[in-house]
């Protein structure tokens, strides 16, 4: 009986940790999406110098990579949660 309780509590703690990771990853992904949207708006609405444009473009590439990484991580976590 005691072994069963430990097993259940271990499973519950793993599920809780998984949910926490999922929530944190979703929060990070939302923030990356927000920053990406802002950067795109800045590029579209304002006239920036070529140097600023190059810097923003490299930053956008980095943010897009981060976005894809978070998407993959979320998919993995969702599969583990099932």
C-alpha positions in Angstrom: 0.0 0.0 0.0 2.8 2.4 0.9 4.6 1.7 -2.4 1.3 2.5 -4.3 1.1 5.9 -2.5 4.7 6.7 -3.4 4.1 5.8 -7.0 1.0 7.9 -7.2 2.7 10.9 -5.6 5.7 10.5 -7.9 3.4 10.4 -10.9 1.5 13.5 -9.7 4.7 15.4 -9.1 6.0 14.5 -12.6 2.7 15.7 -14.1 2.8 18.9 -12.1 6.4 19.6 -13.3 5.3 18.9 -16.8 2.4 21.3 -16.6 4.8 24.0 -15.1 7.2 23.5 -18.0 4.4 23.7 -20.5 3.1 27.0 -19.0 6.6 28.5 -18.8 7.3 27.6 -22.4 4.0 29.0 -23.6 4.7 32.2 -21.7 8.1 32.5 -23.4 6.7 31.7 -26.8 4.0 34.5 -26.3 6.7 37.0 -25.4 8.8 36.0 -28.5 5.8 36.4 -30.7 5.0 39.8 -29.2 8.6 41.1 -29.8 8.5 39.7 -33.3 5.3 41.5 -34.1 6.7 44.7 -32.7 9.9 44.5 -34.7 7.9 43.8 -37.9 5.7 46.8 -37.2 8.8 49.0 -36.7 10.3 47.9 -39.9 7.1 48.4 -41.8 6.1 51.8 -40.4 9.3 53.7 -40.0 12.2 54.5 -42.2 15.3 53.0 -40.7 18.9 53.3 -41.8 20.5 50.4 -43.7 22.6 49.5 -40.6 19.5 49.4 -38.4 17.8 47.3 -41.0 20.6 44.8 -41.0 20.7 44.6 -37.2 16.9 44.2 -37.1 16.9 41.5 -39.7 19.5 39.5 -37.8 17.5 39.9 -34.7 14.3 38.9 -36.5 16.1 35.7 -37.7 17.2 34.9 -34.2 13.7 35.5 -32.8 12.1 33.3 -35.5 14.5 30.5 -34.6 13.5 30.9 -30.9 9.9 30.8 -31.9 10.4 27.5 -33.8 12.3 26.1 -30.9 9.5 26.9 -28.5 6.9 25.4 -30.9 8.9 22.1 -31.0 9.3 22.1 -27.3 5.6 22.7 -26.7 4.7 19.8 -29.0 7.1 17.5 -27.1 5.6 18.6 -23.8 2.0 18.2 -25.0 2.9 14.7 -26.2 4.4 13.8 -22.9 1.3 15.2 -21.1 -0.9 12.7 -23.0 
